[in-house]
């Protein structure tokens, strides 16, 4: 994360450009605060939430733990921002939809990720509400 922060600062950004970074083992790091615009997708930094999964998914499959973290993280974000119509499962995009890049890699299919998120949402919703209830106690 320190190396990523350093590289992004060398680009002139204010630290890590992503809001979240998912490691191959599934560990999720927080980059930027959700109230701060990202530096991840030109033209969408102020309206999108940047999530990075470390790896080259043109050459390898997403590790299972990282995939689980992706599904739940995005599900939690959808629940958190459900009053905003732009943040629904269909509003999940890959970087390659906005730039001439393959990010996150051609082995990852957008329709499959959206479907996995849709299947994860009910369980994520229960877990999210349990977390909120625990905070009230």
RARASUL-V892103 format. One record per pair of residues at least 6 apart in sequence whose C-alpha atoms are under 7 Angstrom apart, sorted by sequence separation. I is the first residue (numbers start at 1). J is the second residue. If there is no record, write none. Layout:
i->[I	I]
j->[J	J]
//
This chain:
i->[9	22	32	39	81	82	96	8	21	22	38	96	8	20	21	37	38	95	8	20	21	37	78	94	95	5	20	21	40	78	94	5	19	20	78	4	19	38	18	19	18	19	16	17	19	16	19	18	17	18	17	18	92	17	90	89	13	89	89	19	20	21	22	23	24	19	20	21	22	23	18	19	20	21	22	18	18	24	26	25	26	24	25	24	75	23	26	22	71	75	61	71	75	79	57	58	57	58	72	76	56	57	58	71	75	57	57	72	76	41]
j->[15	28	38	45	87	88	102	15	28	29	45	103	16	28	29	45	46	103	17	29	30	46	87	103	104	15	30	31	50	88	104	16	30	31	89	16	31	50	31	32	32	33	31	32	34	32	38	38	38	39	39	40	114	40	114	114	39	117	118	49	50	51	52	53	54	50	51	52	53	54	50	51	52	53	54	51	52	63	65	65	66	65	66	66	117	66	69	66	116	120	107	117	121	125	104	105	105	106	120	124	105	106	107	120	124	107	108	124	128	95]
//
